[in-house]
Amino acid sequence: VKITSRDLRDGPYVVSEPHTELVLAEDITVNFGEPPEKVSPHHLGFFAAIVVGASHCVINLNGRTLRMHPNFRNRQRFFSLISLDVTPFPPGHVGFTTTPVAPSDVTIRDGTLGLTSHFCVHASTLREGRIFITDVRMDDFEVGAVSLSGASDVFVRRCRIGSATPPTTSS
């Protein structure tokens, strides 16, 4: 599935079918508005640009860059460019009630993950399975490049992890 800025105009792109490969067709800078409903998992705003809710998926950055718009970064303080689940936290944490999917066998490759107010890649609900990140440059994150909780096999190969960017807001 080739994705463009148009596919991320109104909210995150959600991968819900297993054995899906997303291919960025252009550089994408996300600048989401408010979610239509402030319910879990979006009660704190949109939490990711690409949400992986299925196993055996590939996110092929295709030599392109995925990043937040600076204005959106200032508005949405909890955001990851790629979330490896349909919810950033399990039910009962910070008001989240959405049931996790905990995908496995996910590959992220070949491009740049740029400006983000939190993580480039985030998952806190993983239980098992492989996560493979290769040939990815990660820059301009405020909290961390990769944060994965519960993964059993994580491979990070030929990646360049740059420096963190300090927040520009007063929060």
C-alpha positions in Angstrom: 0.0 0.0 0.0 1.6 3.3 -1.1 0.8 6.2 1.3 1.1 9.9 0.8 0.4 13.0 2.8 -3.3 12.8 1.8 -3.6 9.4 3.6 -2.5 11.1 6.8 -4.4 14.4 6.4 -7.1 13.8 9.0 -5.5 11.3 11.4 -3.2 8.3 11.6 -2.9 5.6 9.0 -4.0 2.4 10.8 -2.7 -1.0 9.6 -5.4 -3.5 10.5 -4.7 -6.4 8.1 -1.8 -8.8 8.6 0.9 -9.2 5.9 0.6 -5.6 4.9 3.5 -3.5 3.5 3.2 0.3 3.7 5.5 2.2 1.3 5.9 5.9 1.7 5.5 7.5 -1.7 6.7 10.9 -0.6 8.1 12.7 2.4 5.3 13.2 4.9 4.9 15.9 7.5 1.9 15.3 9.8 -0.1 18.2 11.2 -3.3 16.6 12.6 -6.2 18.5 14.0 -8.2 17.2 16.9 -9.8 13.7 16.9 -13.5 13.7 16.0 -14.2 12.1 19.4 -12.1 12.4 22.6 -12.4 8.7 23.6 -9.8 6.1 24.1 -7.3 5.7 22.5 -7.6 9.3 21.2 -8.7 11.0 24.4 -5.3 12.7 24.7 -5.2 13.5 20.9 -3.8 11.4 18.1 -0.9 9.4 19.5 0.9 8.3 16.3 1.2 8.9 12.5 1.3 5.2 11.6 -0.5 2.8 13.9 0.3 -0.9 13.4 -2.6 -3.0 14.6 -1.7 -6.3 12.8 1.2 -8.7 12.7 3.6 -9.5 9.9 3.8 -6.0 8.6 6.5 -3.9 6.9 6.8 -0.1 7.1 9.0 0.7 4.1 10.0 4.4 4.4 11.3 4.0 0.9 14.2 6.6 1.4 11.6 9.1 2.6 11.1 11.1 5.8 8.1 10.9 8.2 7.9 13.7 10.7 5.7 16.0 12.7 5.0 19.6 11.6 6.6 21.9 14.2 3.3 23.5 15.1 1.7 20.1 15.6 4.7 19.1 17.8 4.0 22.1 20.0 0.3 21.2 20.3 0.5 17.4 20.6 2.9 16.6 23.4 2.5 12.8 23.4 3.1 11.4 19.9 5.2 8.7 18.2 5.7 8.6 14.5 5.1 4.8 14.5 3.1 3.0 17.2 3.3 -0.7 17.3 -0.2 -1.2 18.7 -3.7 0.4 18.4 -3.3 1.9 21.9 -0.2 3.5 23.4 -0.9 2.0 26.8 -2.8 -1.0 28.2 -6.3 -0.5 29.7 -6.3 1.1 33.0 -3.3 3.4 32.4 -3.8 7.1 32.0 -7.5 6.6 31.1 -6.9 4.2 28.2 -9.6 1.5 27.7 -8.8 0.2 24.2 -7.8 -3.4 24.0 -4.2 -3.9 22.8 -3.4 -6.0 19.7 0.3 -6.4 20.4 1.5 -7.1 16.8 4.6 -9.2 16.2 7.0 -9.6 13.3 7.0 -6.0 12.3 9.8 -4.5 10.1 10.6 -0.8 9.8 13.2 0.1 7.2 14.9 2.3 4.7 14.3 6.0 5.6 14.2 8.7 8.1 12.0 9.3 11.2 12.3 12.9 12.0 10.8 15.5 14.3 8.5 14.1 17.0 7.4 15.3 20.4 8.0 11.9 22.0 9.3 8.7 20.3 10.1 7.7 16.7 8.9 4.2 17.4 6.8 3.2 20.5 5.1 0.1 21.9 4.3 -0.6 25.5 1.9 -3.6 25.0 4.1 -6.1 23.1 4.1 -9.7 24.4 6.4 -11.6 21.9 7.5 -11.7 18.4 10.2 -9.9 16.4 10.6 -6.2 15.7 13.2 -5.5 13.1 14.4 -1.9 12.4 17.0 -1.5 9.7 18.6 1.3 7.8 16.6 4.0 9.5 17.8 7.4 10.6 16.1 8.8 13.7 16.6 12.5 14.6 14.8 15.3 16.4 12.9 13.2 19.0 12.3 14.7 22.4 12.1 11.6 24.6 13.7 8.7 22.7 14.3 7.1 19.3 12.8 3.7 20.2 10.8 2.6 23.2 9.6 -1.0 23.2 8.2 -2.8 26.3 7.6 -6.5 26.2 9.2 -7.4 22.9 11.2 -10.7 22.9 13.3 -10.2 19.8 14.3 -6.7 18.7 16.9 -6.2 16.0 18.3 -2.7 15.2 20.7 -2.8 12.3 22.5 -0.1 10.4 20.5 2.7 12.0 21.7 6.2 12.8 20.3 7.6 16.0 20.9 11.3 16.2 20.4 13.7 19.0 17.4 14.6 21.0 15.7 17.9 20.5 14.7 19.9 23.6 11.1 20.8 23.9 10.0 24.3 22.7 7.0 24.5 24.9 6.9 25.4 28.6 5.2 22.2 29.6 
